[in-house]
Amino acid sequence: MDNLDALSAAGFTLPSPAYLLGAILFGIVGFAAYRYGKKTGNSHTKWIGVALMFYPYAVSPTWLLYLIGCGLCAALYVFRA
């Protein structure tokens, strides 16, 4: 437990279960969108899928993760083939 306290003092924290669930969920949706966009030749769907897979690495607040993820999923709906 001392290592966890030392990491917390250095500014590192573990993500919440809600964050982990959201990151996995949007990553799976992004992978499916990427595969579908690549198969159909729809570049919008492919690149939105890439964004869905990799944006959780750049976003740390859980509420922002879900906000951006829902926005990108809405973009998938708008740019569907």
N, CA, C and O atoms as CSV, one atom per row, in Angstrom:
chain,resi,resn,atom,element,x,y,z
A,1,MET,N,N,0.820,-1.188,0.000
A,1,MET,CA,C,0.000,0.000,0.000
A,1,MET,C,C,0.865,1.254,0.000
A,1,MET,O,O,0.413,2.325,-0.405
A,2,ASP,N,N,2.105,1.121,0.452
A,2,ASP,CA,C,3.008,2.273,0.479
A,2,ASP,C,C,3.318,2.745,-0.939
A,2,ASP,O,O,3.470,3.943,-1.176
A,3,ASN,N,N,3.413,1.805,-1.879
A,3,ASN,CA,C,3.687,2.191,-3.266
A,3,ASN,C,C,2.540,3.006,-3.846
A,3,ASN,O,O,2.773,3.969,-4.577
A,4,LEU,N,N,1.301,2.631,-3.526
A,4,LEU,CA,C,0.136,3.366,-4.011
A,4,LEU,C,C,0.098,4.771,-3.417
A,4,LEU,O,O,-0.257,5.729,-4.104
A,5,ASP,N,N,0.460,4.893,-2.150
A,5,ASP,CA,C,0.518,6.209,-1.517
A,5,ASP,C,C,1.617,7.067,-2.147
A,5,ASP,O,O,1.439,8.272,-2.330
A,6,ALA,N,N,2.742,6.450,-2.477
A,6,ALA,CA,C,3.838,7.185,-3.107
A,6,ALA,C,C,3.436,7.658,-4.501
A,6,ALA,O,O,3.764,8.775,-4.900
A,7,LEU,N,N,2.734,6.818,-5.229
A,7,LEU,CA,C,2.268,7.219,-6.558
A,7,LEU,C,C,1.233,8.333,-6.465
A,7,LEU,O,O,1.238,9.250,-7.287
A,8,SER,N,N,0.357,8.268,-5.488
A,8,SER,CA,C,-0.636,9.325,-5.287
A,8,SER,C,C,0.040,10.641,-4.943
A,8,SER,O,O,-0.381,11.698,-5.412
A,9,ALA,N,N,1.071,10.584,-4.139
A,9,ALA,CA,C,1.803,11.799,-3.781
A,9,ALA,C,C,2.502,12.391,-5.001
A,9,ALA,O,O,2.685,13.605,-5.079
A,10,ALA,N,N,2.894,11.543,-5.958
A,10,ALA,CA,C,3.557,12.017,-7.174
A,10,ALA,C,C,2.563,12.507,-8.218
A,10,ALA,O,O,2.963,13.040,-9.254
A,11,GLY,N,N,1.255,12.329,-7.952
A,11,GLY,CA,C,0.251,12.831,-8.887
A,11,GLY,C,C,-0.381,11.769,-9.761
A,11,GLY,O,O,-1.199,12.095,-10.621
A,12,PHE,N,N,-0.029,10.517,-9.569
A,12,PHE,CA,C,-0.610,9.434,-10.351
A,12,PHE,C,C,-1.790,8.836,-9.593
A,12,PHE,O,O,-1.682,8.529,-8.406
A,13,THR,N,N,-2.912,8.673,-10.280
A,13,THR,CA,C,-4.084,8.056,-9.658
A,13,THR,C,C,-4.617,6.968,-10.576
A,13,THR,O,O,-4.432,7.014,-11.792
A,14,LEU,N,N,-5.273,6.004,-9.982
A,14,LEU,CA,C,-5.885,4.939,-10.764
A,14,LEU,C,C,-7.226,5.422,-11.312
A,14,LEU,O,O,-7.939,6.157,-10.629
A,15,PRO,N,N,-7.579,5.022,-12.531
A,15,PRO,CA,C,-8.881,5.436,-13.072
A,15,PRO,C,C,-10.020,4.714,-12.359
A,15,PRO,O,O,-9.848,3.624,-11.814
A,16,SER,N,N,-11.182,5.353,-12.378
A,16,SER,CA,C,-12.353,4.759,-11.732
A,16,SER,C,C,-12.898,3.629,-12.601
A,16,SER,O,O,-12.595,3.567,-13.793
A,17,PRO,N,N,-13.695,2.741,-12.021
A,17,PRO,CA,C,-14.303,1.680,-12.823
A,17,PRO,C,C,-15.193,2.226,-13.941
A,17,PRO,O,O,-15.271,1.626,-15.013
A,18,ALA,N,N,-15.860,3.350,-13.704
A,18,ALA,CA,C,-16.694,3.959,-14.752
A,18,ALA,C,C,-15.835,4.412,-15.924
A,18,ALA,O,O,-16.237,4.276,-17.080
A,19,TYR,N,N,-14.662,4.947,-15.636
A,19,TYR,CA,C,-13.756,5.375,-16.699
A,19,TYR,C,C,-13.263,4.173,-17.506
A,19,TYR,O,O,-13.242,4.208,-18.736
A,20,LEU,N,N,-12.869,3.119,-16.807
A,20,LEU,CA,C,-12.381,1.918,-17.487
A,20,LEU,C,C,-13.466,1.303,-18.367
A,20,LEU,O,O,-13.194,0.891,-19.495
A,21,LEU,N,N,-14.696,1.241,-17.855
A,21,LEU,CA,C,-15.806,0.707,-18.636
A,21,LEU,C,C,-16.049,1.548,-19.887
A,21,LEU,O,O,-16.246,1.003,-20.973
A,22,GLY,N,N,-16.035,2.870,-19.741
A,22,GLY,CA,C,-16.236,3.752,-20.879
A,22,GLY,C,C,-15.123,3.624,-21.905
A,22,GLY,O,O,-15.392,3.593,-23.106
A,23,ALA,N,N,-13.888,3.549,-21.454
A,23,ALA,CA,C,-12.764,3.421,-22.372
A,23,ALA,C,C,-12.848,2.109,-23.158
A,23,ALA,O,O,-12.589,2.091,-24.362
A,24,ILE,N,N,-13.203,1.031,-22.493
A,24,ILE,CA,C,-13.330,-0.262,-23.179
A,24,ILE,C,C,-14.510,-0.238,-24.141
A,24,ILE,O,O,-14.396,-0.703,-25.275
A,25,LEU,N,N,-15.641,0.300,-23.697
A,25,LEU,CA,C,-16.834,0.357,-24.536
A,25,LEU,C,C,-16.589,1.171,-25.804
A,25,LEU,O,O,-16.874,0.704,-26.906
A,26,PHE,N,N,-16.060,2.388,-25.653
A,26,PHE,CA,C,-15.830,3.223,-26.822
A,26,PHE,C,C,-14.699,2.677,-27.691
A,26,PHE,O,O,-14.693,2.898,-28.902
A,27,GLY,N,N,-13.751,1.974,-27.097
A,27,GLY,CA,C,-12.702,1.334,-27.887
A,27,GLY,C,C,-13.249,0.220,-28.767
A,27,GLY,O,O,-12.838,0.075,-29.918
A,28,ILE,N,N,-14.173,-0.565,-28.230
A,28,ILE,CA,C,-14.787,-1.645,-29.015
A,28,ILE,C,C,-15.649,-1.072,-30.131
A,28,ILE,O,O,-15.611,-1.561,-31.260
A,29,VAL,N,N,-16.430,-0.031,-29.819
A,29,VAL,CA,C,-17.252,0.619,-30.849
A,29,VAL,C,C,-16.350,1.222,-31.926
A,29,VAL,O,O,-16.649,1.131,-33.117
A,30,GLY,N,N,-15.255,1.834,-31.504
A,30,GLY,CA,C,-14.308,2.414,-32.458
A,30,GLY,C,C,-13.664,1.370,-33.347
A,30,GLY,O,O,-13.490,1.602,-34.544
A,31,PHE,N,N,-13.309,0.231,-32.789
A,31,PHE,CA,C,-12.707,-0.835,-33.589
A,31,PHE,C,C,-13.700,-1.366,-34.615
A,31,PHE,O,O,-13.341,-1.612,-35.766
A,32,ALA,N,N,-14.952,-1.542,-34.193
A,32,ALA,CA,C,-15.980,-2.014,-35.127
A,32,ALA,C,C,-16.221,-0.984,-36.231
A,32,ALA,O,O,-16.385,-1.350,-37.395
A,33,ALA,N,N,-16.243,0.299,-35.871
A,33,ALA,CA,C,-16.443,1.349,-36.874
A,33,ALA,C,C,-15.264,1.409,-37.835
A,33,ALA,O,O,-15.454,1.590,-39.038
A,34,TYR,N,N,-14.056,1.260,-37.320
A,34,TYR,CA,C,-12.873,1.252,-38.189
A,34,TYR,C,C,-12.934,0.104,-39.187
A,34,TYR,O,O,-12.702,0.293,-40.382
A,35,ARG,N,N,-13.245,-1.081,-38.691
A,35,ARG,CA,C,-13.323,-2.253,-39.585
A,35,ARG,C,C,-14.410,-2.069,-40.637
A,35,ARG,O,O,-14.198,-2.389,-41.806
A,36,TYR,N,N,-15.572,-1.557,-40.235
A,36,TYR,CA,C,-16.676,-1.345,-41.162
A,36,TYR,C,C,-16.309,-0.273,-42.199
A,36,TYR,O,O,-16.576,-0.437,-43.389
A,37,GLY,N,N,-15.703,0.814,-41.740
A,37,GLY,CA,C,-15.300,1.877,-42.662
A,37,GLY,C,C,-14.236,1.418,-43.635
A,37,GLY,O,O,-14.242,1.822,-44.798
A,38,LYS,N,N,-13.330,0.587,-43.179
A,38,LYS,CA,C,-12.284,0.067,-44.061
A,38,LYS,C,C,-12.876,-0.894,-45.091
A,38,LYS,O,O,-12.477,-0.882,-46.255
A,39,LYS,N,N,-13.826,-1.724,-44.662
A,39,LYS,CA,C,-14.441,-2.696,-45.563
A,39,LYS,C,C,-15.285,-2.013,-46.629
A,39,LYS,O,O,-15.270,-2.427,-47.789
A,40,THR,N,N,-16.018,-0.976,-46.252
A,40,THR,CA,C,-16.917,-0.306,-47.195
A,40,THR,C,C,-16.249,0.839,-47.944
A,40,THR,O,O,-16.814,1.351,-48.910
A,41,GLY,N,N,-15.064,1.247,-47.521
A,41,GLY,CA,C,-14.378,2.351,-48.174
A,41,GLY,C,C,-14.877,3.715,-47.729
A,41,GLY,O,O,-14.609,4.713,-48.398
A,42,ASN,N,N,-15.594,3.781,-46.621
A,42,ASN,CA,C,-16.111,5.038,-46.084
A,42,ASN,C,C,-15.057,5.630,-45.149
A,42,ASN,O,O,-14.870,5.150,-44.031
A,43,SER,N,N,-14.371,6.677,-45.613
A,43,SER,CA,C,-13.261,7.222,-44.829
A,43,SER,C,C,-13.730,7.944,-43.566
A,43,SER,O,O,-13.017,7.939,-42.562
A,44,HIS,N,N,-14.919,8.566,-43.594
A,44,HIS,CA,C,-15.418,9.229,-42.391
A,44,HIS,C,C,-15.591,8.218,-41.252
A,44,HIS,O,O,-15.161,8.456,-40.124
A,45,THR,N,N,-16.218,7.105,-41.566
A,45,THR,CA,C,-16.454,6.075,-40.545
A,45,THR,C,C,-15.135,5.507,-40.040
A,45,THR,O,O,-14.980,5.263,-38.844
A,46,LYS,N,N,-14.194,5.298,-40.937
A,46,LYS,CA,C,-12.902,4.740,-40.554
A,46,LYS,C,C,-12.161,5.670,-39.595
A,46,LYS,O,O,-11.636,5.213,-38.579
A,47,TRP,N,N,-12.110,6.956,-39.899
A,47,TRP,CA,C,-11.357,7.890,-39.063
A,47,TRP,C,C,-12.074,8.213,-37.757
A,47,TRP,O,O,-11.422,8.473,-36.746
A,48,ILE,N,N,-13.391,8.200,-37.760
A,48,ILE,CA,C,-14.118,8.364,-36.495
A,48,ILE,C,C,-13.856,7.148,-35.608
A,48,ILE,O,O,-13.730,7.282,-34.391
A,49,GLY,N,N,-13.774,5.968,-36.214
A,49,GLY,CA,C,-13.430,4.770,-35.461
A,49,GLY,C,C,-12.043,4.860,-34.839
A,49,GLY,O,O,-11.848,4.452,-33.694
A,50,VAL,N,N,-11.087,5.387,-35.580
A,50,VAL,CA,C,-9.733,5.571,-35.040
A,50,VAL,C,C,-9.772,6.549,-33.866
A,50,VAL,O,O,-9.122,6.328,-32.843
A,51,ALA,N,N,-10.538,7.631,-34.021
A,51,ALA,CA,C,-10.653,8.607,-32.935
A,51,ALA,C,C,-11.289,7.976,-31.699
A,51,ALA,O,O,-10.848,8.228,-30.578
A,52,LEU,N,N,-12.320,7.158,-31.898
A,52,LEU,CA,C,-12.960,6.493,-30.764
A,52,LEU,C,C,-12.010,5.535,-30.049
A,52,LEU,O,O,-12.093,5.375,-28.832
A,53,MET,N,N,-11.118,4.905,-30.788
A,53,MET,CA,C,-10.195,3.972,-30.155
A,53,MET,C,C,-9.121,4.672,-29.341
A,53,MET,O,O,-8.700,4.158,-28.305
A,54,PHE,N,N,-8.670,5.841,-29.792
A,54,PHE,CA,C,-7.483,6.432,-29.178
A,54,PHE,C,C,-7.715,7.666,-28.315
A,54,PHE,O,O,-6.801,8.077,-27.601
A,55,TYR,N,N,-8.906,8.281,-28.350
A,55,TYR,CA,C,-9.084,9.491,-27.550
A,55,TYR,C,C,-9.075,9.244,-26.041
A,55,TYR,O,O,-8.735,10.173,-25.308
A,56,PRO,N,N,-9.424,8.057,-25.519
A,56,PRO,CA,C,-9.353,7.889,-24.056
A,56,PRO,C,C,-7.941,8.065,-23.489
A,56,PRO,O,O,-7.788,8.334,-22.298
A,57,TYR,N,N,-6.919,7.919,-24.318
A,57,TYR,CA,C,-5.553,8.118,-23.837
A,57,TYR,C,C,-5.249,9.597,-23.587
A,57,TYR,O,O,-4.314,9.917,-22.853
A,58,ALA,N,N,-6.024,10.497,-24.186
A,58,ALA,CA,C,-5.770,11.923,-24.060
A,58,ALA,C,C,-6.730,12.622,-23.101
A,58,ALA,O,O,-6.516,13.787,-22.763
A,59,VAL,N,N,-7.775,11.942,-22.659
A,59,VAL,CA,C,-8.810,12.550,-21.819
A,59,VAL,C,C,-8.788,11.868,-20.454
A,59,VAL,O,O,-8.826,10.640,-20.369
A,60,SER,N,N,-8.727,12.673,-19.374
A,60,SER,CA,C,-8.707,12.036,-18.057
A,60,SER,C,C,-10.008,12.152,-17.268
A,60,SER,O,O,-10.336,11.201,-16.559
A,61,PRO,N,N,-10.778,13.244,-17.334
A,61,PRO,CA,C,-12.036,13.259,-16.560
A,61,PRO,C,C,-13.078,12.297,-17.145
A,61,PRO,O,O,-13.256,12.221,-18.360
A,62,THR,N,N,-13.747,11.581,-16.275
A,62,THR,CA,C,-14.726,10.583,-16.719
A,62,THR,C,C,-15.879,11.231,-17.469
A,62,THR,O,O,-16.331,10.698,-18.483
A,63,TRP,N,N,-16.364,12.374,-16.987
A,63,TRP,CA,C,-17.501,13.023,-17.650
A,63,TRP,C,C,-17.116,13.451,-19.065
A,63,TRP,O,O,-17.945,13.391,-19.973
A,64,LEU,N,N,-15.862,13.885,-19.266
A,64,LEU,CA,C,-15.414,14.298,-20.591
A,64,LEU,C,C,-15.237,13.090,-21.516
A,64,LEU,O,O,-15.476,13.186,-22.720
A,65,LEU,N,N,-14.820,11.963,-20.955
A,65,LEU,CA,C,-14.712,10.736,-21.732
A,65,LEU,C,C,-16.062,10.356,-22.332
A,65,LEU,O,O,-16.159,10.046,-23.519
A,66,TYR,N,N,-17.105,10.382,-21.497
A,66,TYR,CA,C,-18.438,10.018,-21.985
A,66,TYR,C,C,-19.009,11.073,-22.924
A,66,TYR,O,O,-19.709,10.728,-23.875
A,67,LEU,N,N,-18.728,12.344,-22.680
A,67,LEU,CA,C,-19.230,13.406,-23.546
A,67,LEU,C,C,-18.629,13.305,-24.949
A,67,LEU,O,O,-19.356,13.366,-25.941
A,68,ILE,N,N,-17.323,13.154,-25.033
A,68,ILE,CA,C,-16.662,13.028,-26.333
A,68,ILE,C,C,-17.064,11.725,-27.005
A,68,ILE,O,O,-17.299,11.703,-28.213
A,69,GLY,N,N,-17.146,10.642,-26.248
A,69,GLY,CA,C,-17.535,9.353,-26.820
A,69,GLY,C,C,-18.932,9.380,-27.411
A,69,GLY,O,O,-19.161,8.858,-28.502
A,70,CYS,N,N,-19.863,9.985,-26.694
A,70,CYS,CA,C,-21.231,10.090,-27.227
A,70,CYS,C,C,-21.268,10.989,-28.450
A,70,CYS,O,O,-22.012,10.721,-29.394
A,71,GLY,N,N,-20.470,12.059,-28.446
A,71,GLY,CA,C,-20.398,12.934,-29.618
A,71,GLY,C,C,-19.841,12.221,-30.834
A,71,GLY,O,O,-20.351,12.390,-31.941
A,72,LEU,N,N,-18.799,11.426,-30.639
A,72,LEU,CA,C,-18.228,10.676,-31.760
A,72,LEU,C,C,-19.182,9.583,-32.240
A,72,LEU,O,O,-19.251,9.307,-33.438
A,73,CYS,N,N,-19.911,8.965,-31.329
A,73,CYS,CA,C,-20.915,7.967,-31.741
A,73,CYS,C,C,-22.024,8.634,-32.514
A,73,CYS,O,O,-22.539,8.054,-33.470
A,74,ALA,N,N,-22.414,9.850,-32.126
A,74,ALA,CA,C,-23.419,10.596,-32.889
A,74,ALA,C,C,-22.888,10.924,-34.279
A,74,ALA,O,O,-23.636,10.886,-35.255
A,75,ALA,N,N,-21.607,11.245,-34.372
A,75,ALA,CA,C,-20.994,11.495,-35.676
A,75,ALA,C,C,-21.010,10.229,-36.537
A,75,ALA,O,O,-21.194,10.312,-37.751
A,76,LEU,N,N,-20.822,9.078,-35.927
A,76,LEU,CA,C,-20.934,7.809,-36.665
A,76,LEU,C,C,-22.331,7.645,-37.248
A,76,LEU,O,O,-22.494,7.182,-38.377
A,77,TYR,N,N,-23.334,8.030,-36.469
A,77,TYR,CA,C,-24.719,7.920,-36.937
A,77,TYR,C,C,-24.969,8.879,-38.095
A,77,TYR,O,O,-25.658,8.530,-39.054
A,78,VAL,N,N,-24.417,10.073,-38.011
A,78,VAL,CA,C,-24.640,11.073,-39.067
A,78,VAL,C,C,-23.936,10.674,-40.360
A,78,VAL,O,O,-24.493,10.830,-41.447
A,79,PHE,N,N,-22.700,10.154,-40.243
A,79,PHE,CA,C,-21.917,9.815,-41.429
A,79,PHE,C,C,-22.033,8.347,-41.831
A,79,PHE,O,O,-21.149,7.827,-42.511
A,80,ARG,N,N,-23.095,7.679,-41.429
A,80,ARG,CA,C,-23.254,6.266,-41.799
A,80,ARG,C,C,-23.459,6.145,-43.307
A,80,ARG,O,O,-23.947,7.062,-43.967
A,81,ALA,N,N,-23.079,5.013,-43.813
A,81,ALA,CA,C,-23.160,4.807,-45.275
A,81,ALA,C,C,-24.528,4.304,-45.702
A,81,ALA,O,O,-24.761,4.082,-46.890
